[in-house]
Amino acid sequence: MVNRLYILLLICIITASCKEKTPLNKKSETTTFYLIRHAEKDRSNPSEQNPNLTLKGLNRAQNWAKYFDSIPINSIYTTSFNRTKQTIIPVSKLKDITPKIYSPNKIDIQNFIKTNRGKNVLISGHSNTTPEMVNKLINQPKFQDMLDSDNKSLFVVQIIDTEVSVEVRSVSISNQL
């Protein structure tokens, strides 16, 4: 009987020592990137390279602020174009965050992820740069350029420790704006 207890105790000790050890005080760290394309731009002058938003676009920008009202945001990034900056202004005012200008083609994605680790980050881009940025964040070529008419897609990239996931949501303009 005593031998069986010793054997059982030995098995328990060996099993416990073989389990993967993780520090007791280590918490999972979640980083969330919210990526949107700029709202509807003014197309009345086809030669204008840096147009402003239309009234519908300004309404959509207000809708983004309403959408993100209850979502904590730590940092906001936008390209240097009027339409991306105007899309993000209502959220930046609501959250009292000064947007940072970023260049999608020059970004060091690993450094960008490291700089924003553990934060909730909103990024305003374009039909080509938004899916490109998502692809960089998830480290795979999953998304193609957005349709020129797509101003309502929201890409949510979550990085929990080393696990990466992406979700695409469609956010329509509320008629109550």
FENZIMO-V206017 format. One record per run of one state. SS is the DSSP state (2 for helix, 1 for strand, 0 for the rest). FROM is the first residue (numbers start at 0). TO is the last residue. If there is no record, write none. Layout:
[[SS;FROM;TO] [SS;FROM;TO]]
//
This chain:
[[0;0;0] [2;1;17] [0;18;28] [1;29;36] [0;37;39] [1;40;40] [0;41;51] [1;52;52] [0;53;53] [2;54;67] [0;68;73] [1;74;77] [0;78;80] [2;81;94] [0;95;98] [1;99;100] [0;101;107] [2;108;114] [0;115;118] [1;119;124] [0;125;127] [2;128;137] [0;138;151] [1;152;159] [0;160;161] [1;162;169] [0;170;176]]
//
